[in-house]
């Protein structure tokens, strides 16, 4: 493999990390808004969207073998409830 290709892949990994960090910050801020009940008019929309994102990100991490059952066991009941309240089939909105 060429050094140019290694540099490109390294740069791409940094971009993925940057984008993932931005997504994490946005959702940390949204978590605060909803915990304080400051955005009731969009709760269903954000609920559907975040259920979809949870499913997508969970699948990505599972595919990378990056899920630690002991560390991540707290998310299971949240996934179960998201599947009940916001079925994945209609979560892309």
ABEGO torsion letter per residue (X at the ends): XBAAAAAAAAAAAAAAAAAAAAAAAAAAAAAAAAAAGABAAAAAAAAAAAAAAAAAAAAAAAAAGABBAAAAAAAAAAAAAAAAABBAAAAAX
